[in-house]
Amino acid sequence: MAVADTSLLNKAESALNAKNYDEALAILTSLHQQYPKDVEVIYKTGLVYAYQNNLPKAIKCFDQAILLNPNHAKSYGNRGFALYLLESRTEAEADLRKAVELEPQNAKFHHNLGAFLTDENSPEACIELKKARELGYNDPNKFLEQKCK
């Protein structure tokens, strides 16, 4: 399977980081036409849609990336977060847990699971938030201090 040009992928990521979503989407759409099964292209397209608050389209991209690579932790993590925002609680929790399972050293995944569990009033929330902190996550919302005393 062919892999997309990394320089163009990096350019799309730079545009995404600069909040130039139309530019990022144009690059990724072009790459997707050339490399329809490239998981990173599909995943990053999902990120663009998520940042544009088009969560249904983002979720479709993350679904497609997971179909192509069932171990793509970033797709599970971001699909889980999108589902959380859409209040699809059962599916969100399953995806957030899967992301942590696939990448147990990823601080952001632990934080997102902890934030979700905080909303669910689960005692497990503090465990996940503390793990995120141990792994170096800087908690801008101060969930740990507010919820886990």
Buried (B, 14 or more C-beta within 10 A) or exposed (E): EEEBBEEBBEBBBEBBEEEBBEBBBBBBEBBBEEBEBBBBBBBBBBBBBBBBEBBEBBBBBBBBBBEBBEEBBBBBBBBBBBBBEEEBEEBBBBBBBBBBEBBEEBBBBBBBBBBBBBEEEBEEBBBBBBBBBEBEBEBEEEBBEEBBE
